[in-house]
Amino acid sequence: AQKVTQAQTEISVVEKEDVTLDCVYETRDTTYYLFWYKQPPSGELVFLIRRNSFDEQNEISGRYSWNFQKSTSSFNFTITASQVVDSAVYFCALKGNAGKSTFGDGTTLTVKP
Amino acid sequence: GAVVSQHPSRVICKSGTSVKIECRSLDFQATTMFWYRQFPKQSLMLMATSNEGSKATYEQGVEKDKFLINHASLTLSTLTVTSAHPEDSSFYICSAREQGRANYGYTFGSGTRLTVV
């Protein structure tokens, strides 16, 4: 069985603050993929990143960065200099060998001006 | 990039009627599509895996006779909510993976908000 835990239900920050969204996962698979998705109020899911379990390099994309640590089974997501448009629900997901994705419960991020 | 079109985006139906939701891969072929359901302020729950040319695989607790899935072609999967009831009101999202790209990310449709009155 696989599980994804996003312990932070809601986070509220003021614009320009940095914010980190936590994601901890459980899986017995040796090969798996981790994802982050953004779901704005419109409801549509937006793919942000995919990380292979064999690739522990951290990644930076503009104001977004991801910290993958296999030793702690964590795949945290940091937004630097947050903006109001970053307000959304963010989901962390795990895809194991069977091909099915398990989602965390999501973290609602509110960025206030 | 890969695009998945989901239609309709919103639907309101009367209790007891059936509603069909389409999930179409526009620029790629998808042998496998997934259907998710999302209750307000909750995570996505996988309902079923739709396989082209064969029966769908349903997750535990999902009524296959109520949520009919048809994957008749490599670009189209449909989810029919039969005899809908207010408790079926939810946000339904499909996702698809491009055939031959087994280890890549999935593309999601824009979702369908179903309201049963």
Interface residues (C-beta under 8 A of the other chain):
Chain A: Y33 F35 Y37 S42 G43 E44 L45 F47 R50 N52 F91 K95 G99 K100 S101 T102 F103 G104 D105 G106 T108
Chain B: T32 F34 K41 Q42 S43 L44 L46 T49 F91 I93 S95 R97 A102 N103 Y104 G105 Y106 T107 F108 S110 G111 R113
